[in-house]
Amino acid sequence: MSYVDEVIQLVIEKNPAEPEFHQAVKEVLESLPSRQHKILSMYYIDKKNLEQIAESFNCNEKTIRRQKLEAIKRFKEKFNT
């Protein structure tokens, strides 16, 4: 199961009567660059901390934090309009 599928499944379980919301979440997830997908997956699904994620990408923790925040910003933009 892909990261998007896993997240959508969780969204459906928590919000079963909101198909428009499910679709909106899916659209945002699919619009993210693959690196941001992976970061969110490792952070929220695999429960890794930013330091562990940075190690796996062989980069600075600040870079991972910025990428994570950019992905979250896309969600906020989609749902605050």
N, C-alpha and C positions, 0 to 999 in steps of 0.2 A: 504494500500500500504506500502510495506517495505521501509526502509531507502535506500537500494540499488536501488529499483525501482524509488523512488522519485528523487534520484540523477541522475540516468540514463535518466529519463524523462527530467530533466533540461539540461543535457549535449546534448541530442538530439535536444532540442529546440534551443540551442545556436550554435550547430555545426551539422546541419541536414545532410550534405553531407559527413560525415566522419564515416562510420560504423566501421572501424578498431579501431578508437579512442574510440568509444562507448564501444566496446568489451574490450579494454585495461583498461578503467576506471572500468568497471564492474568486471574484474578479480582482480584488486587491491582492490576494495571495499570488494569483497568476501573473500580475503585473510586476511583481518584485524581481529584481535580478537574482540569479541562482545563488550567488554568494549570500545575499540577505535571506533567502529561503533557508539555506543551510544553517545560518547563524540562529535564526528563530527556531528552527527545528532542534538544534542542539541545546538551546537555552530553555525552551518551553516543553519540548517533548522528552528530550534526553536528560533534562535537569542539570546540565553542565553550567558552571559559572563562567564569567567572562574570561578569566585567566586561562581556564582549561580550553576554551574555544580559541583564544589567541594562540595558544601553544599548537593546537592542531592546524591552524592556518599559517603558523610560523610568522606571526606579526605582533604588533603592539596591542595591548589590551584596549588602549584608547581608540584604536582603529575599529575594533570589534564593537565597542560601545557606540561609536558614531554610526556604524552600519546598522546596528540594532535600532538606534533612535530614528534613523532615516526611514526604516521600515515601519516603525510605529507611527511616524508622522504621516505616512501614506494612509494608514487606517484612520487617523484622526481627521485628515482632510476629507476622506470619503464619507465619514459618518457625522461630521460637524457641518455639513452643507445643507 
